[in-house]
Amino acid sequence: MDTVDANTARLIWDVTQTIIMAIIAIYVWWTTRTRATTSAIQKVDERVTEVQSHVDRVESAVSNRPGHDDLEKLRNEVSSTNRHLAQVSAELQATTQLLGRLHEYLLSEKGQR
């Protein structure tokens, strides 16, 4: 009976060791699975640097674009230019009519002489 008890104790000890080793293996696997490595951190750092440079370029482009006030000033200047152009066009038409009348007058004067 002593041998049976020793064998049973040995079996229980072996099963206990196996269970403990399995628990340790699962723990090690779980902690190393979620642990960030140096290369992974470096890759993330590179991506953050790229995104930051892209954001800086976008912010620079957006800051150089005209705003609502600039567009309103441009609209006012275009309106003013249109008014002046209409004025010049009216004066040119009047000048053209006067020139036409002078031409007719000179042609009629030569015809009479």
Buried (B, 14 or more C-beta within 10 A) or exposed (E): EEEEEEEEEEEEEEEEEEEEEEEEEEEEEEEEEEEEEEEEEEEEEEEEEEEEEEEEEEEEEEEEEEEEEEEEEEEEEEEEEEEEEEEEEEEEEEEEEEEEEEEEEEEEEEEEE
